[in-house]
Amino acid sequence: MKRKLLIADDETNIRQGLRAMIERQYPDRYEYAFAENGSEALSLVAGGGVQLLITDIRMPVMDGIELLERLQKHPERPEIVILSGHDDFPYAQAAIRYQAKEYLLKPIVRGELFAVLDRLEEELRHKDERMAAAGRRTIDKPARLAHVLLRESIGESELRNLLQEADLGWMEGEYAVGILRPLAGTTEALTVSSRVEQWLAGQSHWARSSIREGEKIIAAGGSDFFTRMLEQLGGHAQGRPYLALSSRVKGMDQLRLAYSQARQASKYALLQPDSECIEYDAIRHLDSGCPLPEEQIRKISNLIGMGRLPEIKRLLQQALDIRTVSRCEIGYLMAISRMLNEEVFDRVFRTYGEESVEILKLYKNAGHIENFDRFHDYYHHVEKLLERLDDYVARIRSAHAERRDMQKAVDYLHEHYREDVNMAVVSNHISLNYTYFSEAFKEFTGESFSTYLRKLRLGKAKELLAKTDLKVYEICELSGFDSVKHFTRVFKESEGITPMEYRSRKLV
């Protein structure tokens, strides 16, 4: 049976090159899967079956280090090999911390790669033998339940066999799935876990597992099972846990649906931090058609660095109005969080480059609401990040204004307008980020780059039309236009008449 090897790299030629290199050496050893970023790789691993992962560090959406960090919570982690360039070598320490098996530098040396693959194959073979021996003795029910919940590709027949083997045949009847987790910031996680385990030992028709750190997934058949469990936990833990509970379902084939419902209900904990139990049946009818605050978020993005922080905070309060958030389906809040990331935080990074990345790293939790247990914690985290970015961008704008970079750009245009000049050329000439240059140029001149350049060229053309006998095609070339047809069209749009009509009027 072939092992599944996942190659994650944002460059297609590297992914395909690695496959070709490995296939030539091991023609029948691997089944291949590919991902362009860490997020895609994480989804493929969650789908099950991936035993080996070769991943780059620098990737869009989710880089290799965050991918390794996320995989620490996965019950079936593949063996991991990191690929990277020399400039990324400091990341080796993080790779080791997250239990990567090897760290290989690009360009890949075939012998080194093959030696690593051979060593990992030997380790996996021994692991398979140990698991086979353990399987003959007993089945690890928590691992089996986690396996079934994560493997979306499992068919109904295989699912039934796996659950029957683990003595979970009672799932043919009615049951519910709950996710139990202590609130963040408490020191009672071990106490809660211990109390749960003690209580479960005296019950029947239940199964438990864990996929994410600090939480328990419990499937149980009794109609009052979870009520009795919460009563048992009450008063024993200062940091009271909360329970996210699915609807009651019937049949093994409904297990993943129930788990999905419990997972959905768990997302509402940050909006209901004082609730002991959040039931899917209670939140399934919340408004799913709430209009997103696109205008407020767009304005926030435009105001960053303009010295109008109170207005930014007012707009944030409107965008994240708890009264609206509370009556809307959780996807509404998740969409707002995504918009803030894409339209505000990512835009600052794209515009002002890697200089802003240190601030974004400090507040990386703002990237997703699931990093928080209370709504107000998320809100204040975003607010603090906006304060830092506003101050940072204001200082950057001021610094560039003082250096007269834009005047240098304008002088360059007046010297080179006849040439094939564009914004990329000019921004590179004065060593400024392309996106930031676009905004700074408009702020300095009052016009966009393209409008300013077009007016400059038209001004030179009109001067030549009025003061020389040069032909239109010669004036077109001397003014920087790429063709007479384009020149004539632009000239008429601006002046309302053709170049020859303009010359005739000047000669009258």
Helices and strands as residue ranges (DSSP letters): E 3-8, H 12-25, E 30-35, H 38-46, E 50-56, H 64-71, E 79-84, G 86-91, H 92-97, E 102-105, H 110-137, H 141-150, H 156-165, G 169-172, E 174-182, H 189-200, E 206-209, E 216-220, H 225-233, E 241-245, E 249-250, G 252-254, H 255-266, G 267-270, E 277-279, H 280-283, H 294-303, H 309-319, H 322-327, H 330-339, I 340-345, H 346-352, G 353-356, H 357-362, G 364-367, G 369-371, H 375-402, H 405-416, H 423-429, H 434-445, H 449-467, H 472-479, H 484-495, H 499-507
